[in-house]
Amino acid sequence: MPSTEIDLADRIDTDIDHLVNQGEFVNREQAVEELLTLGLSAYGPAEETTEEPGEDVFNQHLDEQQDPAAMGEDPGDERPF
């Protein structure tokens, strides 16, 4: 497992110690690893799409259109165009 050395602000170091002492984590190593993982996942890359850019836009407009011949009779007095 790779190791990394970082310098933490005193406030963050104290917060990690409090979380460990409160039983939120088994030890300091687990706390740092899980907190870094949570932080990285919050800033991680967005979900990748498999569609080509613009491909869905064309299909979306086609899906939204209605065939006038497939429409039922309009119960109102107005005639459909």
C-alpha positions in Angstrom: 0.0 0.0 0.0 1.4 3.4 -0.9 2.1 5.8 1.9 1.8 9.6 1.9 3.0 12.2 4.3 0.9 15.3 4.8 0.9 18.3 7.1 -2.5 19.0 8.7 -3.7 22.1 10.4 -3.9 21.7 14.2 -7.7 22.0 14.1 -8.0 19.1 11.6 -5.6 17.0 13.6 -7.6 17.6 16.8 -10.9 16.8 15.0 -9.5 13.5 13.8 -8.3 12.7 17.4 -11.8 13.5 18.7 -13.5 11.2 16.2 -11.2 8.3 17.1 -11.7 8.9 20.8 -15.4 9.0 20.4 -15.3 5.6 18.8 -16.2 6.7 15.3 -13.1 5.0 14.0 -11.0 2.1 15.3 -7.8 4.0 15.0 -6.2 7.1 13.5 -5.1 5.3 10.3 -8.6 4.1 9.6 -10.0 7.6 10.3 -7.6 9.3 7.9 -8.2 6.7 5.2 -12.0 6.9 5.4 -12.1 10.7 5.6 -9.8 11.0 2.6 -11.9 8.5 0.7 -15.1 10.4 1.5 -13.5 13.7 0.4 -12.2 12.3 -2.8 -15.6 10.7 -3.7 -17.2 14.1 -3.2 -14.9 15.7 -5.8 -14.6 12.6 -8.0 -15.3 12.6 -11.7 -19.0 12.7 -12.8 -20.7 9.6 -14.1 -19.4 8.8 -17.6 -22.0 8.4 -20.3 -21.6 6.0 -23.1 -23.6 8.1 -25.6 -21.9 10.4 -28.1 -22.4 14.1 -27.4 -25.5 15.4 -29.1 -26.9 11.9 -29.9 -29.5 12.0 -27.2 -30.7 15.5 -28.1 -31.8 14.4 -31.6 -33.6 11.3 -30.3 -35.2 13.3 -27.5 -36.9 15.6 -30.0 -38.1 12.7 -32.1 -39.5 11.0 -29.0 -41.4 14.2 -28.0 -43.1 14.6 -31.4 -46.5 13.1 -32.0 -47.9 11.7 -35.3 -51.1 13.6 -36.1 -52.6 10.4 -37.7 -52.0 8.6 -34.4 -53.8 11.2 -32.3 -57.4 10.5 -31.3 -60.3 12.7 -32.0 -60.3 16.0 -30.0 -63.5 16.1 -27.9 -63.5 19.9 -28.1 -65.2 22.1 -30.7 -61.9 23.2 -32.2 -60.4 21.3 -35.2 -56.8 20.2 -34.9 -54.4 21.8 -37.3 
